[in-house]
Amino acid sequence: MKTNKAIFKELFREIFANPVYNESAISQYFTLEYRQEVDGKVLNYEQFCKHIIAQQEVVASMTFEFQTLVEEGNILFSNHIATVKMKSGENLEMRVIGEFHFVNGKINYCNELTHMISGDSSNKDLGSRH
């Protein structure tokens, strides 16, 4: 059985680093009851799917550096850097700090803060845009 850390890294490759929207991949990693609290906004599963679509409309590529991943029971804490190349040619760097709750190998809840390290401030909502 895969650890939550392994599932987490896998979903980032398959969903966020993948330029092609794939809702079946999202449903493989997130429950339909998924709830995300991010930067003062609350997203349900449907809004999260729209968030992925909104990102893919403007992002050319995205890579991740996981600085800290701590797993305790069904909870995973991540502190990671997202390096983003926008379709406009702009480059962004975002720090993401999040707490993720797993239920039966899928993420059911996320509490996340994103902080733009570098890039145009018009994209500071990239972590919650939908």
N, C-alpha and C positions, 0 to 999 in steps of 0.2 A: 504493500500500500504506500502511495506517495505521501510525503509529509506536506503540511500546509505551505512550507517554504518552497518546496519544489512546484506545487500547484501555482503558487503566487508568481514565481518567475516565469513559468510556462504561459500563464495567461497574459502577462505583459508582452511576451513575444508574439502571441497569437492574436491579441486584440489591439493593444496600443501601438506596437511597432509594425503592425500589418496595415498597409495603406488601403486594404480592401475591407469594407464593412461586411461582417459575418455574424448575423444574429444567432445562428445556431452555436457558434463558438461562445458568444456571450452567455447563452443559456446553459452551456456546459460548465461555466465557471461561477455563475451568479444565480441565486434563487430568484424565483418570480416575485418573492416578497422583499427583495433587496431594497434597502434604504441607505442612502448616502447623505451624510451631513458634511458639506464641504464649503469652507469659507463663508459661513453664515447662510448658506442655501441648503435646502433639503430636496433630494431627488429620489423618486421611486424608480422601479425597474424600467418603466417606459421612458421616463425622462433621462435616465442613465443611457439608454440606447440612443436617444436623440443627442445626448452629449457626445457619444462616440462618433456619430454621424457629423456633428458640427465640427469636431476636431479634425476628422478626416477631410473635410472640405477645405481646410486651410493649411494642414500639416503635410509636408512632403515626406519627412522621416522623423523618427523619434528613437532615441536610445536611452538606456537607463543604467545608472551606477548605483547599486544597492550598497549603501554605506553601513547600515545596521538593519538586520532582520532578526527579530527575537520572537520565538514561538513559545507560547505557554498555554497548554490545553488547546482550546478551540480559538484562541486569540493570537493574531500575528501583528506585531508592531513593525513598521517600516519607516526608515529615514532614507530617502533616495533622491538622486538628482536626475531630472529628465533634461536631456539635451535635445532641442527641437530645431529642425530646419523647416521653416515655413515655405509654402509654395511661392510666396512673394520674394523669397531669397533671404529674408531676415533669419537670424539665429537667435534662439532663446535658451535660457537656462533657468529651470525651476527647481526649487527644493520642495519635496513633498514629504510630509510627516503624517502618517496615518495609522489608525488602529482598525484592524479588519477582523470580523467575527465569522467563523466558518461553521456551517451546518452540513453534515454529510458530505464533506469535501467541496462544498461551494460557499462562496462569500454571501452572507446574508445581511451584513451591516458594515458600514465604513464611516469612521469619523476622521476627517482629513483636513489638513491645512496646507495650502500651497503658497509659496512665496517666490516671486520673480527675482532671480539673482541678476540676470541681464536680459536685455531686450526692450522693445518698445512697450511702454505702459499700456497701450491699447489692447495688448494681449494678456494682461495680468489675470484675466478671468478664464484663461484657457483650461484651468482645472475644473471649472464648473459650468462653462458655457454650454447652453443647449437650446 
